[in-house]
Amino acid sequence: MSMIDSIDPTTGAIVESVAEVTTNAEVDALASKAAAAAPVFAALGREFRARLLRAIADELESIRTDIVAVGTRETALPEARLNGELTRTVYQARLFAEVVDDGGYLEATIDHAGDTPMGPGPDLRRLLVPLGPVAVFGASNFPLAFSVPGGDTVSALAAGCPVIVKAHSSHPALSKLTFDTMTRAARTVDAPDGLLGIVFGTSSGARLVANPAIAAVGFTGSLGGGKALLDIIAGRPGPIPFYGELSSLNPLVVTPGAAAARGADIAAGVVASVTGSGGQLCTKPGLVLVPLGSEGDALVSAAAELVEQAPAATLLNQRISTSYDQISTSLKQTEEVTVIAEGGKPVGDGFSVTPRLLQVDATSLHGGEVEECFGPTAIIARYDLDSLDQAIAALPASLTSTIHAEDDETELVQRLSASLLPKSGRLLFNGYPTGVLVSWAQQHGGPWPSTNTLHTSVGTTSIRRWLRPVTWQSAPTAVLPEELQDDYLSIPRRVDGRLQLGQ
């Protein structure tokens, strides 16, 4: 039987064997149990789901020290980063409990029977209901917030869907620890058996997506991995939703005014954003558009000096390290690209890599220069205002786009906003895209290839991915969900076209 090993990325050495690769029979059994749990879980209602989510948050918080210790050893991410990510993860679970309590996400709508301009109308009542069992793929770069206890999992549970998580090979020990913690929390509230499951191994993930009991898939990872899962879904007898966060360049534009007014500060912010967490963030600004001229030169020089001072970064696993080296080497060998700064050299036998800053003329952007390089590398593209629109037009869509500008550059900011908006899920001004607040207004998603969905994977409206609308027509009260019964006034509803706030 093949084993799933936990590896120390600083040495490349196996520390422990965590689990056996989940067999096809075991995957199918987990899916069957999840399918059986789905109607039971849905029937327990919103109050139970909120209690479950709060119990999960409490259990995770109770073993914070253990979680951070295992995560640090298994990912080489610093304790401060993992502590912050756990805080976010716990908050995220509690926020979704509030979403469930609020009930507005259900989009409850009632049109009573009566005369309409089209003639007599029947009684119609519409509500969002759970899709069913969800497969969630843990992400390498966010071992908590986008993995076993992360946003996909808690939003699916909030929606009323059982979840089976495919543990990521970069942090199997942490995945098992957090899964065991969540199942312990589920037992404290008497959750139905089969509500939570976990599988290990690439083959088990493929088998899970193909299982007919799975009603939707959440995935954060590479474009290639996402396409492979989409191919599996295409081969199923019936299609299911696939919500993939896949690849993102995240351009950052510095205007001439901003370069002149605060070039050194922008350089420091960019380098921190590019090198933080080893550059392994989906919102890392991979392309920075800087104006030609002396002010732009000064910004680039400041950024280059900071990159040269940056130590080598330890990446999460060998695949990411190898891919980074291959992409970086390819970019360095591209005729139009110049290497203007390199940081510390790799150390030890682990997955250590060198931070880099590259430069290209904005009119030469094509191919590899506009593809994501996962790791501590960014490309600076030098532009004049006549070539800026051409450069933006060459860019793929991204999760984020950022504009650094001064108050007196209103016309240019409007022009840039109009150009970047069709390519962006989140448009930032005078900030840095790394760091995604979990909130009601957040949007973490964008046009292909950044994602393949219109929905966000972060924030409260991410719950919408795991729900489908149903309308009951002329239904007896006894079969209606309580949220659609006339005397239920606890949540916001639209009744006969008028919005009514919950009491």
C-alpha positions, 0 to 999 in steps of 0.5 A, a space after each residue: 500500500 502506498 503511503 502519504 509522507 510528510 516532508 520537511 521542505 527545508 531539507 527535503 527529508 521525509 519526517 513521517 508517514 501520515 496515511 495510506 493512499 485512499 483506495 477507490 473502495 474507500 473513496 466510494 464508501 465516503 461518498 455514499 456516507 456523505 450522500 446519506 448524510 446530506 438530507 439529514 444534515 439539510 433537515 437539521 436546519 440553520 440553527 444546527 449549522 451555525 452551532 456546528 460552525 462555532 464548535 469547529 471554530 472553538 476546537 481549532 482555536 483550542 489547539 492553536 499551538 499544535 496546529 501552528 507547530 505542525 504547520 511550520 514544520 511541514 510548510 516552512 511558513 513562519 509562525 506569524 504567518 500561520 498564526 494569522 492564517 489560523 486566526 482568519 480560519 477561525 474567524 471565517 467559520 464564525 462569520 459563516 455561522 452569522 451568515 446562516 443566522 442572518 438567512 439573507 443568503 437564502 434569497 427567500 421570495 414569495 409571490 402570493 396568488 393573485 391578479 397580474 398584468 399577465 392574468 391570474 398568477 399562482 402562489 410561487 415561493 423560491 428558496 436556495 437549497 443545498 446542492 449535496 455532497 461537495 468535494 474540496 481540494 486543499 491548496 498548497 499555499 494556504 494550509 488552513 484558510 484554503 484547505 481542510 478547515 478553509 473557506 470552501 469547507 465552511 461555506 459548504 457546511 453553512 450551505 447545508 452540504 456534506 464535505 469530503 476534502 482531498 488533502 494536499 500532499 504538501 501538508 498531509 500531517 496538518 490536514 489530518 490534524 485539522 480534519 480530526 479536530 473538525 470531526 471532534 467538533 462535529 461529534 460534540 453537536 451530534 452531527 450526522 455520520 458521513 458529514 465530513 470525510 478526507 481522502 489522500 492521494 492524487 488518484 483518490 482525488 480523481 476518483 472522488 470527482 468522478 463519483 456520482 454522489 458528488 454534487 460540486 467541486 471546489 479547487 484552488 491550485 494550478 491551471 493544469 490541475 484544474 483542467 484535469 479535473 474539468 476533463 473528469 467532470 466532462 466524462 461524468 454522465 451528468 455535469 456538476 459545478 466546478 469552482 476553480 481558482 487557477 492562475 493569476 498574474 495580478 498586474 500592478 500599474 504605477 502612474 508617472 505621478 505616483 512614481 515621482 511622489 512615492 517611488 521608494 515606498 511603492 518599491 518597498 511595498 511591491 517587493 514585500 508583496 512579491 517575496 512574502 510567503 515565498 511569493 506563493 500567494 495567488 494574489 502576488 503582483 507578478 507584473 509591475 508596470 513602471 513608467 519610463 524616465 528618471 522617476 521610474 528608474 529610481 523606483 526600479 533601482 530601489 526595488 532591485 536593491 531590496 530584492 538583492 537583500 532578500 534571502 533565499 525562499 523555501 517553497 512548499 514542495 519539490 514540484 513548486 520549486 522545480 516549476 519555479 526554477 524552470 519558469 525563471 530559467 526560461 524567462 532569463 533566457 528570453 531575449 527581451 527580458 533582463 535580470 536586474 536583481 537576484 536575492 540569496 542563493 538556495 541553501 541546504 537540500 530542501 526546496 530553496 530558491 532565489 528571489 528575482 526581479 526581471 525587466 522588459 519593455 512593455 511593448 514586448 509583453 507576450 508568452 511567458 512574460 504574462 504567465 504566472 510564476 509561482 514564487 518570489 519573482 516579478 517582472 517590471 514592464 517599462 512603459 510610456 503613456 502611448 504604449 500603456 493601453 497596448 501593454 494592458 491589452 496583452 495581459 490575461 485576466 487576473 484575480 486582482 489589478 492594482 493602480 498606484 496614482 496621485 489625486 491629480 491624475 483623475 483622467 489617467 486613473 479613469 482610463 486605467 480603471 476602464 481598461 483593467 476592469 474587464 480583466 479583474 475580479 478585484 480592482 485596488 487603488 494605492 495598495 497591494 493585492 496580497 491579503 484578502 479580507 474575509 468579509 461581506 463585500 469581498 470578491 476573490 475570483 475573476 475571468 478565465 484563467 484566474 477562475 472559471 466561475 462568476 462566484 467568489 471563493 472568499 467572503 460571505 457570498 461564496 456560499 452561493 456556490 453550493 446552493 441551487 434555487 427551487 420554486 414551490 408552486 401552489 404548495 401546501 404549507 406542510 411541505 414548505 421550508 419554514 423560511 417560506 411559510 407566511 408566519 416566518 418573519 426571522 429572515 429578510 424576504 421579498 414578499 410580493 415584490 417588496 423587501 421585508 427585513 427579518 424581525 
